Amino acid sequence: MPSFEYKKDYIAILDFGSQYTQLIARRIRETNVYSEIFPYQIKVEELLKNPPKGIILSGSPASLSGNQPLLCDERLFGLKIPILGICYGAQLIAEMLGGEVVSAFRAEFGKVKVVIKEKKDIFCEFPEETTCWMSHQDCIKVIPPGFEIIASSENTLATAIGNSERKIYGLQFHPEVTHTFLGKKVFENFIFRICNCQKSWKIDDYVQIMIKDIREKVQEDRVVAGVSGGIDSLVAALLTYKAIGQKLFCIFINNGLLRKDESQEVQNIFAHHFKLDLIYLDASKNFLKDLKGVSDPEKKRKIIGEKFIRLFEEKAKSIGGVKYLLQGTLYPDVIESVSLCGPSSTIKSHHNVGGLPQIMDLEVLEPLRYLFKDEVRKIAHKMKLPEEIIWRQPFPGPGLAVRVVGTVEEEKLNILREADAIIKEEMINANLYRKVWQSFGVLLPIKSVGVMGDIRTYQYVLVLRVVVSEDGMTADWAKIPHKVLEKISTRVINEVKGINRVVFDISSKPPATIEWE
């Protein structure tokens, strides 16, 4: 984490590899309390160099009933610092304090009704019943001495356990995901009622220290920035410019995987809104050549990531004195690509994180890697960036390569570009574009039979994907009015040659991801 100049009241999160560890940190920050993530193996002596007001034990893909359980320093439980265990963290509390964890007779996954038995402390001001998000295959069979069951579900008796005297609590559900209705209240109760924290952290403080950290790290070296016209790379570039001025060189690479007219739009954005010079490189033919015949999504990402880096390195050599490559990497990119501190499962490599080659001439500079999209938007508002930039929907680094399922070909890309442009236009016309997290098309590698003007067609299927989300870590499919869906489908089928069927994706994240690849 960045080297904050102050750590008055903060919460320490021990990362056991959960995909949601950074989301826990995000939820705490939303309460204006600083949080910091540590590896689960951290020793008590190290943690006490700056004692936290509370400790949270994250979830994990590991199992306490397996052969290689992940254990924390058992002395943590004797520090008299409040502890909250989430999912695996709750099971760990039970196991290490004298209880028993076993494989569940029936795994729980998804939204579950939970009955609150003790409406105090962690559940203060809760109703008798609430909806929570479960994701576990193990359960607490025997609670530790001194603990009591404070919440239950139909399939899990010990959905939550607590010891109010020791201020140690375990939750089998995930309060950090939006699917848990009162998850925010759980954290507020733990942070303020149990840990007695004061609100002492603001995004403005983060920005100022970030600029200082960039300046101290870069010093007299130069930086090349990979910009795409999106808010993440632009905010990263502008903050770095504030730190080092003319030692920053912005580079926009057209990889041939952009949306319709996007190359010109990005150049116009820089020309009309920023003082930063933009170096434009058209490498579309090279990218498509390297992607020819590749259908595996991870290979696509690796190829694209490698190609980007080599082009940046090549340009950096011509500029001279460049040591760093600046990227607009965010928390969700890092989480899905590789765990920061723990052994989490890789969901997919992002070209600017897990897709980077192991050997590079440049060091990566990622000032936003601990922020979520809405936090970046707050910074952008303070920097008075244009609204059309601030509310531009997220776009994957590998571009349309991961929205063309299967092999990437120029014909498919052109088909998807036209369909995607219609989707955006109709979402804007319906005043829905800013109300959703993302709205886009996915071209499937299958064709279906259709009929147009009494003539048989055999063309591609387009998936319409529209989701609502706060941060990209969890998402739900958007309940789009049928008239809008009908308009999009009709226009795509009538106007885009090559598509004769449109389907609507109604999967949430989890279990699905937002992107298809």
N, C-alpha and C positions, 0 to 999 in steps of 0.2 A: 504494500500500500504506500501512498505518498507519505513523505515525512512531515506530518502536521506539526505545527509549532506549539500546539496546545492539545492536551488530552485531559480535559477536566473530568467529565463523566463519560465513560464509554463502555460498550459491551463487547466482550471478546467472543468470537465465534470459532469453535474448533471444527475444522472441516474434515469429515470422514468420507468425502467423495460424493456427496449428494449433488445432483444436477441443480438443486435449488439453493445451494449454500449462499451464492451471491444475492439471491433473491431475499434471503433472510437479512443480509446486510442492508439491502435496499429498504426493506420494511422498517428497519430500525432507524435508518436515516430519515425516513419520512416523518418521524416523530421529532426531528431536530436533535437527535442524540447520535454521536459518532460511534461507528462500529468498525472493528478490525478483525480480519480473518487470519487464523493461525493454523498450522498443520496439527492434526489430532495428536501427534506424538510429542508436542511441546512439553517441556519439563516445567514443573512448578516454579523453579528458580528463575527461569526466563520470563515467565508470565508475570511474576511479582516484581520485575524491574519497573513495571508501570501497572499497578494492580487495577483490574477492571472493576466496575460496579456490579457486573453480572457476567455469567458465562452461558453460552448456548452451545449445545452439542448437536451437530447437524445429522441429517439422515445419511444413508450410505447404501451402495449396491452390495456391500458385504453382508454376511449373516452371522449372528452369534451362535447359531446352531450348526454352522459349517466348520470346516477344518482350519480356516485362517481368519478368525475374528479380529477386528481392529480394536485395540484397547487404548484408552487414554491413561495418563499418569493418575493412579488411584488416589494420590494425595490431594487431588483437586477437590475431592469431596470433604476434606477436612479443613478447607480454607475459610469456611464461614462466609463464602461469597455465594449469593443466590445462583442456582443452576437450573436451566431449562433444557430438557432433552426432547428432541423432535424425531419421531419414528425410530430409527436405529438408535438415536441418542437416548430415547426413553427406555428402550430395551437394554441399552448399555447400563443405564442407572440401575435398573432392576437386577441385572446379572452381577454387577460389581459390588452391589450393596447387600447381597444375600438372597435375592429372589431367583426366579428361574424363567428362562426364555425357551420356547419350543417352536417347532414349525406349526403354523396354524392349520387347523383342520380344514378351514376354508379361507383362502386368501381374500383380502378386501382391496378393491381398486375402484376408485371413483367416488362420487358423492354419496355420503352415508348420513343417516339421521343419528345424532348423538344426544343422549339424555344426560343432563348435568345433575349430578348428585350433591355436589357441594358448591353453592353459588357464593363463593368467597375467594379471596386471594386471586389466583390466576383466572377464575371464572366470576369475579365480582361483577354484579349488574348484568349477568347473563339470564336469558330465559331458561325455562326448564328443558327445552329441546332446541337444537340448532343443527344446521347442515355443515358437515366438514368433508374434507378431501382425504381419502385413505389411499395408501399405496404400500402394502406390506404383505409379506408371506409368513413372517414370524409373529409371535404374540407373547405377551407376558402371562405365564401360567401361574406363577407364585410371586406376589409382591414382596418387597423387602421389609424387614422388621421396622416398625415405626411409620410406615406409609399406609395410606388408605386409597381406595378406589374413588375417584372424584368425578368420573364420567364413564359411561358405557354405551356400546352400540349393540345391535342385534347379534352380531357375530363375534364381538370382542368385548368381554367383560371388563378388562382393564384398559379401556380406551384412553384414560388419563389417570395418573397416580400422583400423589403429592405427600410431602412431609412439610407442613407449615412451620414447624419449629426449626427445621434445618434449612427451610426455604429452597427445597429441591423439588422439581416438578418434571413429570414426563408425559408427553402427549404422543399418542400413537398416530394422530392425524397431522397434516401439514398446514399450520396456520399461515404460512407465508404465501400460499397460492390463493388467487382470488376466488377459487371455487369454495373455499372455506368462508362462509358468510361473515363470521365475526372474528376472522383471523387478526385483523388490525387491533381489535379490542383485546385479544390475548396478549399481543406484544405490548400494548399500552399498559395493561395491568402488570405485566412482568417488569417493564422498564421503570415505570413511575411508582406503582404501588408497592412492589416487592423490592426493587433495587434502589429506589429513591433517587433516580437520576434527575438532573436538571437539563433543560433544553439549552444546548450550548454549541450546536453545529449548524452552519448555514452554507448553502451552495456558493455564496459570494466569497466566503473564506477559502473554499476549495479552489476557486478560480485564481485568486491572488497567489496562493501558495503554489499552484500548478505553474503559473507563469514564472515564479521565482525558481522552482525546481528545473524548468526547462533552461532558463538562463544559466544556472549554475552548472548544469550537466553539459550543455553544448559549448559554452565559453566562446572560444575563437573559431570553432569549427563551423562548417556549413551543413545545411539540411536540405534534402529534397523531399517534397511532399507529394504523395500520391492523392490527387483530388479527383472527385467524380461529379461534382455539382451537388451532391447530397449534403445534408446538414452536418453529418458527422465529420467528414473530411474537411469541410469548410470551417467549422468551428475550431477543429484542431489546428488548421493552418492559420487562422486569424489569431488564436491565442499564442501560437508559436511566433508569429510575426510581431506581436506585442512584446515578446520576450527577446527576440534576436534581430528583428528588423530585416535589412536587406540580405542577411545571410541565409534567408529562406528562399528556395526555388520551387515553385509549384509546377507539377507536371500532370497533364491529363492525357491518358493513353486510351485511344479508341481501339478496343479489342474486338470489334465486330460483333459484340454480344449485347449492345446497348438497345434501348427502346427506340421507337420511331422518333427521328429528328433530335435525339438526345445529344449527339455530338455538337451540333450547332447551338443548342440551347445552353450547354455548359459554357461554351466560349462566349456566348452573349451575356451570361450571368457575370462572368469575370469582367468583361468589357464595360458593363453598365453599372456594376455595384461595388467593385473592389479596386483598390489601388495596386493590388498584387499582380505582377506579370504572370502570364500563363504560357507554359511551353506545351505545345500540342504535338502529339505523335500519333500517326495513323498506322497501327500495326495489325489491323483487322485480318489481312490475308495470312499473316504469320500465325496468328492464334488459331484461325480456322484450319490451317494446314496441320498444326500440331494436334488438333482435336479430331481429325478425320478418323472415323471408324471407332472412336472411343464411346462406350455406352455406360460404363461404370461411373456413378456420380463422384465417388471419392477420387478416381483417377482424373476425372475432369477437373476437379478442384485443385489437385496437385499440379496438373499441367498448367493451368491458368496461373496459379500462384507462382510457380517457377518462372513462367514467361514474364510476368510482371516484374519480378525481382531482377531478372537479367537485363531487362530494358532499363529499369531504374539505375542499375549499376553502370550500364553502358553510358547513360546520359550523365551520371554523376562524375564519371571519369573525364568527360569533355568539359564539364563545369570546373572541376578541380577543387581540392580541399574539402570535399564532402565526406562526412563521417556517418551521418544519420539519415535514415529513411523514416519520414513521418507518416503515420497512418491514423485513421479515425476509428480504430477498434473500440468497440463497446463491450460492456459486461456480458451480454448474451452471446456475443461472438466467442468470447473466451470460454464461457461455461460450456457451450455446445461442442467446442473443439477439444478442450483439454482442461482438466481440473487445475486450478491454481496451486492448491496446497494438498489435495487429497487424491485418492485413487479412483476418480469417477470414470464412468464409461463414456467414451467418445460417441456423441450422437452424429456429428458430421464435422468435417474440417472446413473452416472458413478460410478463404484464400489468404486473408491477412493475419491468420493465426496458425491453425494447424496445417494450412496449405503452404506455408513458407518452406523453402528448401533448408536443409540442415546446415549447409555451408553458404555463407553470405559474406560479401565484402563490406556491407553496410550494417550498422547497428540499428535496431528498430526503436523508434521513439513513438510511444502510444500514450499521450497524456489523458485520453478519455477512457482508458480501458477499465476504469472502476466506476463508470457512470452508465446510467440507463438512458434510453432515448428521451424520455420526458425531462430528465435533468439537463440533457444537452439542449433541448428546446428552451428551457428556462434561461440558460446561458445565452442562447441565440437571441431571445427576446431582449435581454439586457444589453446585448451588443447591437440592437436595432437592425437585425437582418430583415430582409423583405419577407412578408408573410408567405409568399409562394415557395420560398426556400425552406422556411421553418416547418411548414406543413407538408412538404414533399414526402410521400410515403417511402418507407425503407425499401431499398433495392439490393439484392444480394451481390456481393463482390464478383462472383463468377458470372453475373448477369443472366441473360436468357439461356445460357448453357445448362443451367439447372432447372429451367422451366420448359425446356424441350427434353422430355423424358426419352432416354435412349440416345442414339447417335445424333450429333449436331451437324446439320447441313444448312447451307445458305437458303434453300427453298423453305425449310421448316422455320428458320429464323424470320424470314420475311412474312410468312403466314402468321406467326405469333405476334410480330410487331403490329401488324394491321389490327388483329383482334384485340391486343392489349390497348391500343390507342382508342378503340371504340369503348372498351370497358371504362377507361379513365374518363372519357368525355361524358358518358352517360351517368357515371357516379357523380361527377361535378354538376351536371344538369339537374340531378335529383337532390342536390345539396347533401350528399352522403360522403363525399370524398374525405372530408376532414373528420367525419364522425366515426370512421373505421380505422383500424390500424393499417391494413393492407387490402388492396383489391386488384387482382391480376388474373391472367390466364395461364394455364399449363397445357401444353400440347402433348397429347399421348401418342405413343408409337403404334397405335392401332387405328384401323379404319373401319367404318361402318357403312352399311347400305342405306341410301336415302333416295329420295325422288324429288326432282326439281323440274317443273314444267313437263310432267309425264316422262321425263328422262331419268333413268337409273343413274345414281351417283355412288361412288365408293371413295369416301374422303375421310380426313382426320377428325378425331374427337377432341374438342376443347373442354377443359375443366375450368369452371369459374370458381375462384377461391377468394372469399371475402371474410375477413376475421376482425373481431374487436379484441383489443388488448390494452393493458396499461404500460407494458414494458417489453413485450415480445417473449417473456419467459413462459407465460401461460396465455392461452387465447381461446376464444369461443367463436363458432361460426356466426356471422352476422345475419340477423333476421331481415333480409332485404325484402321490401314490398314486391309482390308478385308482378306488378306492372313494370317495375324496373328490371326484374329478371327477364320478363318477356321482351322488353325493348332491347336489352343487350343481346339476348339469344337471336332475336329476329334480325337485328342489324349484322351481327357476326356472320350468320348463315347466308344472308343475302348479299353482303358486301365483301366478304373475305373468301376469295377463291381458294378452295382446298379444305374447308371445314363444312360439314353438313350436320353436325350434332354438337350441342352444348349441354354439359351436365354441371350440376352445382354440388360442391364439396361441403358436406355438413359434419365434418370431423372437428373435434376440439383438440387443443394442445394442453396437456397430454390427453390421450395417448399418441395422437398424430403430431407431426411438426407442422409449422406454417407452410414452409416450402415443401415440395414433393421430393426434392433430391437434396 
